[in-house]
Amino acid sequence: MVNIVEANGARIPAIGLGTMTLKDAVCVEAVETALRLGYRHIDTAERYGNEAAVGEGLQQGLRSAGLARDDIFVTTRSIRTSSLLPIFRAPSMTACAS
């Protein structure tokens, strides 16, 4: 039985594949294999520096497991000083910041 966390109407698996130490081809293979074996939650962060490999693993894993993007959760954190900061300050996100 998989423990689930409910947030904003979503049912997110409590355990996800952590990608902190994964790089390059090892990361691609780990993410792809995890999805094929039943993982539906991938945890990553901008500071890990493996975004491209995680993305490639997701594409391969979704394809090989016959999943749609909506079937999985990807959780991430970005560095506060990151170039993404203006996106988080966009008018559509103001309600989230309150």
N, CA, C and O atoms as a GROMACS GRO file, in nm:
protein
  392
    1MET      N    1   0.084  -0.118   0.000
    1MET     CA    2   0.000   0.000   0.000
    1MET      C    3   0.089   0.124   0.000
    1MET      O    4   0.183   0.133   0.078
    2VAL      N    5   0.059   0.220  -0.087
    2VAL     CA    6   0.136   0.342  -0.100
    2VAL      C    7   0.074   0.452  -0.014
    2VAL      O    8  -0.045   0.480  -0.024
    3ASN      N    9   0.157   0.514   0.070
    3ASN     CA   10   0.109   0.628   0.148
    3ASN      C   11   0.092   0.747   0.054
    3ASN      O   12   0.175   0.772  -0.032
    4ILE      N   13  -0.017   0.819   0.073
    4ILE     CA   14  -0.054   0.931  -0.013
    4ILE      C   15  -0.060   1.059   0.069
    4ILE      O   16  -0.107   1.058   0.183
    5VAL      N   17  -0.014   1.169   0.010
    5VAL     CA   18  -0.028   1.302   0.068
    5VAL      C   19  -0.129   1.375  -0.018
    5VAL      O   20  -0.114   1.380  -0.140
    6GLU      N   21  -0.231   1.432   0.044
    6GLU     CA   22  -0.330   1.509  -0.032
    6GLU      C   23  -0.299   1.657  -0.021
    6GLU      O   24  -0.281   1.709   0.089
    7ALA      N   25  -0.293   1.725  -0.137
    7ALA     CA   26  -0.264   1.868  -0.140
    7ALA      C   27  -0.337   1.932  -0.257
    7ALA      O   28  -0.318   1.891  -0.372
    8ASN      N   29  -0.418   2.031  -0.228
    8ASN     CA   30  -0.491   2.104  -0.333
    8ASN      C   31  -0.567   2.012  -0.428
    8ASN      O   32  -0.572   2.037  -0.548
    9GLY      N   33  -0.625   1.908  -0.375
    9GLY     CA   34  -0.705   1.815  -0.455
    9GLY      C   35  -0.624   1.705  -0.523
    9GLY      O   36  -0.682   1.615  -0.583
   10ALA      N   37  -0.492   1.711  -0.514
   10ALA     CA   38  -0.408   1.608  -0.575
   10ALA      C   39  -0.372   1.502  -0.471
   10ALA      O   40  -0.359   1.532  -0.353
   11ARG      N   41  -0.358   1.379  -0.518
   11ARG     CA   42  -0.316   1.268  -0.431
   11ARG      C   43  -0.175   1.229  -0.475
   11ARG      O   44  -0.156   1.162  -0.576
   12ILE      N   45  -0.077   1.274  -0.396
   12ILE     CA   46   0.064   1.259  -0.432
   12ILE      C   47   0.127   1.145  -0.352
   12ILE      O   48   0.116   1.142  -0.230
   13PRO      N   49   0.194   1.051  -0.420
   13PRO     CA   50   0.264   0.945  -0.346
   13PRO      C   51   0.365   1.008  -0.250
   13PRO      O   52   0.443   1.095  -0.289
   14ALA      N   53   0.365   0.963  -0.125
   14ALA     CA   54   0.453   1.021  -0.023
   14ALA      C   55   0.600   0.989  -0.049
   14ALA      O   56   0.688   1.064  -0.006
   15ILE      N   57   0.627   0.880  -0.117
   15ILE     CA   58   0.765   0.840  -0.145
   15ILE      C   59   0.792   0.864  -0.293
   15ILE      O   60   0.717   0.820  -0.380
   16GLY      N   61   0.901   0.936  -0.318
   16GLY     CA   62   0.940   0.962  -0.456
   16GLY      C   63   1.085   0.923  -0.478
   16GLY      O   64   1.160   0.905  -0.382
   17LEU      N   65   1.123   0.911  -0.602
   17LEU     CA   66   1.263   0.885  -0.635
   17LEU      C   67   1.340   1.014  -0.619
   17LEU      O   68   1.312   1.112  -0.687
   18GLY      N   69   1.437   1.015  -0.530
   18GLY     CA   70   1.525   1.130  -0.513
   18GLY      C   71   1.635   1.129  -0.617
   18GLY      O   72   1.695   1.024  -0.643
   19THR      N   73   1.662   1.244  -0.676
   19THR     CA   74   1.760   1.250  -0.785
   19THR      C   75   1.886   1.331  -0.749
   19THR      O   76   1.966   1.363  -0.837
   20MET      N   77   1.904   1.363  -0.622
   20MET     CA   78   2.013   1.452  -0.581
   20MET      C   79   2.151   1.406  -0.627
   20MET      O   80   2.229   1.488  -0.675
   21THR      N   81   2.181   1.281  -0.616
   21THR     CA   82   2.316   1.233  -0.648
   21THR      C   83   2.327   1.177  -0.789
   21THR      O   84   2.433   1.129  -0.829
   22LEU      N   85   2.219   1.182  -0.865
   22LEU     CA   86   2.218   1.121  -0.997
   22LEU      C   87   2.263   1.219  -1.105
   22LEU      O   88   2.221   1.334  -1.106
   23LYS      N   89   2.349   1.174  -1.194
   23LYS     CA   90   2.401   1.257  -1.303
   23LYS      C   91   2.398   1.179  -1.434
   23LYS      O   92   2.410   1.057  -1.436
   24ASP      N   93   2.383   1.253  -1.542
   24ASP     CA   94   2.400   1.203  -1.678
   24ASP      C   95   2.321   1.075  -1.706
   24ASP      O   96   2.203   1.065  -1.671
   25ALA      N   97   2.386   0.977  -1.770
   25ALA     CA   98   2.317   0.855  -1.814
   25ALA      C   99   2.262   0.775  -1.695
   25ALA      O  100   2.158   0.711  -1.708
   26VAL      N  101   2.330   0.779  -1.582
   26VAL     CA  102   2.281   0.708  -1.463
   26VAL      C  103   2.147   0.768  -1.419
   26VAL      O  104   2.056   0.696  -1.380
   27CYS      N  105   2.136   0.900  -1.426
   27CYS     CA  106   2.012   0.968  -1.388
   27CYS      C  107   1.899   0.932  -1.485
   27CYS      O  108   1.788   0.899  -1.443
   28VAL      N  109   1.929   0.939  -1.613
   28VAL     CA  110   1.828   0.903  -1.715
   28VAL      C  111   1.775   0.763  -1.690
   28VAL      O  112   1.654   0.741  -1.685
   29GLU      N  113   1.866   0.668  -1.672
   29GLU     CA  114   1.827   0.528  -1.652
   29GLU      C  115   1.749   0.508  -1.522
   29GLU      O  116   1.653   0.432  -1.518
   30ALA      N  117   1.791   0.576  -1.415
   30ALA     CA  118   1.722   0.560  -1.286
   30ALA      C  119   1.580   0.613  -1.292
   30ALA      O  120   1.487   0.548  -1.242
   31VAL      N  121   1.561   0.729  -1.354
   31VAL     CA  122   1.426   0.787  -1.364
   31VAL      C  123   1.339   0.700  -1.453
   31VAL      O  124   1.224   0.671  -1.418
   32GLU      N  125   1.391   0.658  -1.566
   32GLU     CA  126   1.314   0.573  -1.659
   32GLU      C  127   1.276   0.442  -1.591
   32GLU      O  128   1.160   0.400  -1.599
   33THR      N  129   1.369   0.378  -1.524
   33THR     CA  130   1.344   0.251  -1.455
   33THR      C  131   1.243   0.269  -1.343
   33THR      O  132   1.153   0.186  -1.326
   34ALA      N  133   1.256   0.376  -1.266
   34ALA     CA  134   1.163   0.402  -1.156
   34ALA      C  135   1.019   0.411  -1.207
   34ALA      O  136   0.928   0.353  -1.148
   35LEU      N  137   0.998   0.483  -1.316
   35LEU     CA  138   0.862   0.496  -1.369
   35LEU      C  139   0.811   0.361  -1.420
   35LEU      O  140   0.694   0.327  -1.400
   36ARG      N  141   0.898   0.286  -1.485
   36ARG     CA  142   0.858   0.153  -1.533
   36ARG      C  143   0.821   0.059  -1.420
   36ARG      O  144   0.734  -0.026  -1.435
   37LEU      N  145   0.889   0.076  -1.304
   37LEU     CA  146   0.866  -0.013  -1.189
   37LEU      C  147   0.753   0.034  -1.098
   37LEU      O  148   0.720  -0.034  -1.000
   38GLY      N  149   0.693   0.148  -1.128
   38GLY     CA  150   0.576   0.190  -1.051
   38GLY      C  151   0.587   0.320  -0.974
   38GLY      O  152   0.488   0.367  -0.918
   39TYR      N  153   0.705   0.381  -0.970
   39TYR     CA  154   0.715   0.513  -0.906
   39TYR      C  155   0.630   0.613  -0.984
   39TYR      O  156   0.625   0.610  -1.106
   40ARG      N  157   0.564   0.701  -0.910
   40ARG     CA  158   0.482   0.804  -0.974
   40ARG      C  159   0.515   0.942  -0.919
   40ARG      O  160   0.440   1.038  -0.940
   41HIS      N  161   0.627   0.952  -0.847
   41HIS     CA  162   0.671   1.077  -0.786
   41HIS      C  163   0.823   1.085  -0.801
   41HIS      O  164   0.896   0.999  -0.752
   42ILE      N  165   0.870   1.189  -0.870
   42ILE     CA  166   1.013   1.212  -0.888
   42ILE      C  167   1.045   1.344  -0.818
   42ILE      O  168   0.981   1.446  -0.843
   43ASP      N  169   1.146   1.339  -0.731
   43ASP     CA  170   1.184   1.458  -0.654
   43ASP      C  171   1.319   1.509  -0.704
   43ASP      O  172   1.416   1.433  -0.713
   44THR      N  173   1.325   1.639  -0.736
   44THR     CA  174   1.448   1.698  -0.789
   44THR      C  175   1.461   1.840  -0.740
   44THR      O  176   1.374   1.891  -0.669
   45ALA      N  177   1.569   1.906  -0.776
   45ALA     CA  178   1.590   2.046  -0.740
   45ALA      C  179   1.686   2.109  -0.840
   45ALA      O  180   1.774   2.042  -0.894
   46GLU      N  181   1.669   2.236  -0.862
   46GLU     CA  182   1.755   2.309  -0.955
   46GLU      C  183   1.903   2.296  -0.917
   46GLU      O  184   1.989   2.283  -1.004
   47ARG      N  185   1.932   2.300  -0.788
   47ARG     CA  186   2.072   2.297  -0.745
   47ARG      C  187   2.141   2.164  -0.772
   47ARG      O  188   2.264   2.156  -0.762
   48TYR      N  189   2.067   2.059  -0.805
   48TYR     CA  190   2.129   1.931  -0.838
   48TYR      C  191   2.199   1.936  -0.974
   48TYR      O  192   2.290   1.858  -1.001
   49GLY      N  193   2.155   2.029  -1.060
   49GLY     CA  194   2.219   2.045  -1.190
   49GLY      C  195   2.196   1.930  -1.287
   49GLY      O  196   2.277   1.910  -1.378
   50ASN      N  197   2.089   1.855  -1.268
   50ASN     CA  198   2.065   1.740  -1.356
   50ASN      C  199   1.930   1.748  -1.427
   50ASN      O  200   1.870   1.645  -1.460
   51GLU      N  201   1.883   1.871  -1.451
   51GLU     CA  202   1.750   1.889  -1.510
   51GLU      C  203   1.734   1.820  -1.645
   51GLU      O  204   1.631   1.757  -1.671
   52ALA      N  205   1.836   1.830  -1.731
   52ALA     CA  206   1.826   1.768  -1.864
   52ALA      C  207   1.817   1.616  -1.853
   52ALA      O  208   1.737   1.554  -1.923
   53ALA      N  209   1.896   1.557  -1.766
   53ALA     CA  210   1.894   1.411  -1.750
   53ALA      C  211   1.762   1.364  -1.688
   53ALA      O  212   1.707   1.262  -1.729
   54VAL      N  213   1.711   1.439  -1.590
   54VAL     CA  214   1.581   1.404  -1.532
   54VAL      C  215   1.474   1.412  -1.640
   54VAL      O  216   1.390   1.323  -1.651
   55GLY      N  217   1.477   1.520  -1.720
   55GLY     CA  218   1.379   1.536  -1.827
   55GLY      C  219   1.384   1.424  -1.929
   55GLY      O  220   1.280   1.374  -1.973
   56GLU      N  221   1.504   1.386  -1.967
   56GLU     CA  222   1.519   1.275  -2.062
   56GLU      C  223   1.468   1.144  -2.002
   56GLU      O  224   1.401   1.067  -2.069
   57GLY      N  225   1.501   1.121  -1.875
   57GLY     CA  226   1.452   1.001  -1.807
   57GLY      C  227   1.300   0.999  -1.797
   57GLY      O  228   1.238   0.894  -1.812
   58LEU      N  229   1.241   1.116  -1.772
   58LEU     CA  230   1.095   1.125  -1.769
   58LEU      C  231   1.034   1.090  -1.904
   58LEU      O  232   0.939   1.012  -1.911
   59GLN      N  233   1.090   1.147  -2.010
   59GLN     CA  234   1.038   1.116  -2.144
   59GLN      C  235   1.046   0.967  -2.174
   59GLN      O  236   0.949   0.907  -2.220
   60GLN      N  237   1.162   0.909  -2.150
   60GLN     CA  238   1.180   0.766  -2.177
   60GLN      C  239   1.090   0.681  -2.088
   60GLN      O  240   1.030   0.584  -2.133
   61GLY      N  241   1.082   0.718  -1.960
   61GLY     CA  242   1.001   0.641  -1.866
   61GLY      C  243   0.852   0.648  -1.896
   61GLY      O  244   0.782   0.547  -1.889
   62LEU      N  245   0.805   0.766  -1.931
   62LEU     CA  246   0.663   0.779  -1.966
   62LEU      C  247   0.631   0.692  -2.087
   62LEU      O  248   0.530   0.623  -2.090
   63ARG      N  249   0.720   0.698  -2.186
   63ARG     CA  250   0.699   0.619  -2.307
   63ARG      C  251   0.702   0.470  -2.276
   63ARG      O  252   0.612   0.396  -2.318
   64SER      N  253   0.805   0.424  -2.204
   64SER     CA  254   0.818   0.279  -2.182
   64SER      C  255   0.714   0.224  -2.086
   64SER      O  256   0.680   0.106  -2.093
   65ALA      N  257   0.662   0.309  -1.995
   65ALA     CA  258   0.559   0.263  -1.900
   65ALA      C  259   0.418   0.287  -1.953
   65ALA      O  260   0.320   0.248  -1.890
   66GLY      N  261   0.408   0.352  -2.070
   66GLY     CA  262   0.276   0.381  -2.126
   66GLY      C  263   0.196   0.480  -2.042
   66GLY      O  264   0.074   0.470  -2.032
   67LEU      N  265   0.267   0.577  -1.983
   67LEU     CA  266   0.204   0.676  -1.895
   67LEU      C  267   0.189   0.810  -1.966
   67LEU      O  268   0.260   0.840  -2.061
   68ALA      N  269   0.095   0.889  -1.916
   68ALA     CA  270   0.082   1.028  -1.960
   68ALA      C  271   0.148   1.116  -1.855
   68ALA      O  272   0.164   1.074  -1.740
   69ARG      N  273   0.187   1.236  -1.892
   69ARG     CA  274   0.252   1.328  -1.798
   69ARG      C  275   0.165   1.350  -1.675
   69ARG      O  276   0.217   1.365  -1.565
   70ASP      N  277   0.033   1.353  -1.692
   70ASP     CA  278  -0.059   1.374  -1.580
   70ASP      C  279  -0.063   1.258  -1.481
   70ASP      O  280  -0.123   1.270  -1.374
   71ASP      N  281   0.000   1.147  -1.515
   71ASP     CA  282   0.001   1.030  -1.426
   71ASP      C  283   0.109   1.038  -1.318
   71ASP      O  284   0.110   0.958  -1.225
   72ILE      N  285   0.200   1.135  -1.330
   72ILE     CA  286   0.312   1.142  -1.236
   72ILE      C  287   0.324   1.280  -1.174
   72ILE      O  288   0.268   1.378  -1.224
   73PHE      N  289   0.400   1.287  -1.064
   73PHE     CA  290   0.429   1.413  -0.996
   73PHE      C  291   0.579   1.435  -0.998
   73PHE      O  292   0.657   1.344  -0.968
   74VAL      N  293   0.619   1.555  -1.033
   74VAL     CA  294   0.759   1.595  -1.026
   74VAL      C  295   0.765   1.712  -0.928
   74VAL      O  296   0.709   1.818  -0.955
   75THR      N  297   0.831   1.692  -0.816
   75THR     CA  298   0.846   1.799  -0.719
   75THR      C  299   0.987   1.854  -0.730
   75THR      O  300   1.083   1.780  -0.752
   76THR      N  301   0.998   1.985  -0.716
   76THR     CA  302   1.127   2.050  -0.732
   76THR      C  303   1.136   2.173  -0.645
   76THR      O  304   1.036   2.225  -0.596
   77ARG      N  305   1.257   2.219  -0.626
   77ARG     CA  306   1.282   2.344  -0.556
   77ARG      C  307   1.376   2.425  -0.644
   77ARG      O  308   1.465   2.370  -0.709
   78SER      N  309   1.357   2.556  -0.645
   78SER     CA  310   1.448   2.641  -0.720
   78SER      C  311   1.524   2.731  -0.624
   78SER      O  312   1.477   2.760  -0.514
   79ILE      N  313   1.638   2.774  -0.665
   79ILE     CA  314   1.721   2.862  -0.584
   79ILE      C  315   1.654   2.998  -0.580
   79ILE      O  316   1.612   3.050  -0.684
   80ARG      N  317   1.644   3.057  -0.462
   80ARG     CA  318   1.573   3.185  -0.446
   80ARG      C  319   1.626   3.293  -0.539
   80ARG      O  320   1.549   3.379  -0.582
   81THR      N  321   1.750   3.292  -0.570
   81THR     CA  322   1.807   3.394  -0.658
   81THR      C  323   1.802   3.352  -0.804
   81THR      O  324   1.866   3.414  -0.890
   82SER      N  325   1.728   3.249  -0.833
   82SER     CA  326   1.726   3.193  -0.968
   82SER      C  327   1.657   3.284  -1.067
   82SER      O  328   1.585   3.377  -1.030
   83SER      N  329   1.680   3.256  -1.193
   83SER     CA  330   1.616   3.331  -1.301
   83SER      C  331   1.466   3.306  -1.306
   83SER      O  332   1.394   3.376  -1.378
   84LEU      N  333   1.416   3.207  -1.231
   84LEU     CA  334   1.273   3.178  -1.227
   84LEU      C  335   1.197   3.274  -1.136
   84LEU      O  336   1.074   3.279  -1.142
   85LEU      N  337   1.266   3.349  -1.053
   85LEU     CA  338   1.201   3.435  -0.955
   85LEU      C  339   1.097   3.527  -1.018
   85LEU      O  340   0.989   3.541  -0.960
   86PRO      N  341   1.122   3.591  -1.133
   86PRO     CA  342   1.018   3.677  -1.191
   86PRO      C  343   0.888   3.603  -1.223
   86PRO      O  344   0.780   3.662  -1.218
   87ILE      N  345   0.897   3.475  -1.256
   87ILE     CA  346   0.777   3.396  -1.284
   87ILE      C  347   0.692   3.384  -1.158
   87ILE      O  348   0.570   3.394  -1.164
   88PHE      N  349   0.758   3.362  -1.043
   88PHE     CA  350   0.686   3.347  -0.918
   88PHE      C  351   0.622   3.478  -0.872
   88PHE      O  352   0.531   3.477  -0.790
   89ARG      N  353   0.670   3.588  -0.924
   89ARG     CA  354   0.615   3.718  -0.887
   89ARG      C  355   0.511   3.766  -0.988
   89ARG      O  356   0.457   3.876  -0.972
   90ALA      N  357   0.482   3.688  -1.090
   90ALA     CA  358   0.384   3.726  -1.192
   90ALA      C  359   0.247   3.746  -1.128
   90ALA      O  360   0.216   3.681  -1.028
   91PRO      N  361   0.163   3.834  -1.186
   91PRO     CA  362   0.031   3.863  -1.127
   91PRO      C  363  -0.054   3.739  -1.101
   91PRO      O  364  -0.129   3.735  -1.003
   92SER      N  365  -0.043   3.638  -1.186
   92SER     CA  366  -0.124   3.517  -1.166
   92SER      C  367  -0.081   3.439  -1.043
   92SER      O  368  -0.155   3.354  -0.995
   93MET      N  369   0.038   3.467  -0.991
   93MET     CA  370   0.090   3.395  -0.877
   93MET      C  371   0.076   3.472  -0.746
   93MET      O  372   0.110   3.420  -0.640
   94THR      N  373   0.026   3.596  -0.753
   94THR     CA  374   0.020   3.676  -0.629
   94THR      C  375  -0.064   3.611  -0.522
   94THR      O  376  -0.030   3.620  -0.404
   95ALA      N  377  -0.170   3.545  -0.559
   95ALA     CA  378  -0.254   3.478  -0.459
   95ALA      C  379  -0.177   3.368  -0.387
   95ALA      O  380  -0.201   3.342  -0.269
   96CYS      N  381  -0.086   3.304  -0.458
   96CYS     CA  382  -0.007   3.196  -0.398
   96CYS      C  383   0.094   3.251  -0.296
   96CYS      O  384   0.128   3.182  -0.200
   97ALA      N  385   0.139   3.374  -0.316
   97ALA     CA  386   0.239   3.431  -0.229
   97ALA      C  387   0.178   3.480  -0.097
   97ALA      O  388   0.250   3.499   0.001
   98SER      N  389   0.049   3.499  -0.094
   98SER     CA  390  -0.016   3.553   0.027
   98SER      C  391  -0.026   3.451   0.136
   98SER      O  392  -0.078   3.481   0.244
   0.00000   0.00000   0.00000
